[in-house]
Amino acid sequence: MVFTLAFSTPSSVGHAGWRCYNFRHSDVVRFVQGGVVKLLRCTPQVSLIANLLFILRVLWASPYTLLGLLIGGVGLCFGGRVRIRGRAIEFYDGGTKWFVHRLPHGQFTLALTLGHTILGQTDASLDIARKHEAVHVAQYERWGPFMLPAYFISSAFMWMTGRRFYRDNPFEREAYDVDGDEHDP
């Protein structure tokens, strides 16, 4: 199997500014020059495996994605809008906004993730919450159908031990850490 290794230098050429070198997996590659190392998926075998793994992650999270598509689809019938950003389908405005507002503390909720769907109040709220919600998409890819039970058990445990059920939930802490928000002591 041949891989392509690419690194960036001020005088780079090749794939969009990356200098490329082909090597076999058994080769030892040492870089004397500095640069950012990047593994490009140039070979069909590597690309096929990556695509199959992505499809498996999508299928693993699909029960919640289907629920999100159902809610978002109904929201579209009542004036909502939809767009695709990254690995997620985002629904907002109209019926979707109405649905989010009806959730507990919904008036304070910018967006809600279900699998590979994100239900937001407005396009601006989705822009604000995108990094945070992308972490939840990755969590659904990891946990699949066990995501919501694990999330609710975590919240219940936090509440029973005298902590904040939402902000101290490990799923939310991970999302807020990536989002750049700090935690209270």
Helices and strands as residue ranges (DSSP letters): E 2-7, E 19-24, E 37-40, H 44-60, H 62-77, E 81-85, E 88-92, H 94-102, G 106-108, E 111-114, E 117-120, H 123-143, G 144-146, H 147-160, H 170-179
